[in-house]
Amino acid sequence: MKNVTLYTQPDCPPCKIMKMFFDDHNVVYMEKDIKADGHARKELTNKYGAYSTPTVVIDGKAIIGFELDAIKKELNI
């Protein structure tokens, strides 16, 4: 099983869609809300160079934005 982290924030419609997609495909993931968690926000920007949500990190590889095809490919869905 791949290690999946989803960086989100409130009022982000693509974030909600990504969570539904993961739930529909039984993908186990950890959600990090960058508005509620300052450490997660710094991690997102400093470690992955991302400034937007959703950002999905799969086994250390960041996919920035709502890139469903790239995420499906990385998860073999």
N, C-alpha and C positions, 0 to 999 in steps of 0.2 A: 504494500500500500504506500502511496506517495504522501509526502508531508505537504499539506496545503494550508496556506494562510491567506485570509481574505481581509484586506484593509478597506474599511468602510467609514462612512460618516452619515449622520442623520440627514434626512431630506435628499437622499441620493437614489433616484429611481433605478439606475442601472445596478446599484449595489443590491437592491431588493430583488431584482431579476436574477442576479448572479446567485444569491442565496437560494432562491427557488430552484434554479437550475441544479445547483449542488444537491439540494434535498431530493429533487426528482431523480437524480442519478446516483443517489446513495453515496455521495462523496463526503467523507469525513474531513472537516476543515475547522480551523481556529479563526474566529473573527476578532479583529482588532479595530476598535472605533477610534479614529485619529482625533476626534473632537473631545472625547472623554478621557483619552489616555495620551498624555504628552510624550511619554516614552515611545509609544507606538508611532506617533507623528514624527519624532526625530529619527526613529529607525527607518521609516518609510523614505524620508528625504535623504538621510545621510548614507544609509546602507544600499538603498535601491535606486536613488536618484529620481524618485517619483514624487509628484506634487498633486496627483489627482486620484480619485477613487472611482470605480473600484480598481485596486491593484491586487493581483493574485500572484502569490509566490508559490511555485511548485518545485519542491526539492531544491530550493535556493535560486531558481530562475524566476525573475520578475516579469510578469506580463501586465503592462500598464494600460489601463483603460478597459473598456468593454470589448475585448477581443475574443469573442466566443469561439471562433474557429481555431485560434492558437491554443486556447485552453482545452478544447476538445482533443486536439492533436497531442498535447502534452500529457493528457490523462488517458489517452487511447479510448476515447468515447466515440 
